[in-house]
């Protein structure tokens, strides 16, 4: 069974948070949360892949 992709999950959560914060504050830089989610998700996926490859 294949686990969920944390990269995709990070993009979705980061994007949703970015849109919400943009709507509340009107500041465009909140969309950077998408990138933060992407990087964190990729790191988690990489760590999971290395741990499962033993």
Secondary structure, DSSP 8 states (H G I E B T S, - for coil): -----HHHHHHHHHHHHHHHHHHHH--GGGGGHHHHHHHHHHHHHHHHHHHHT-
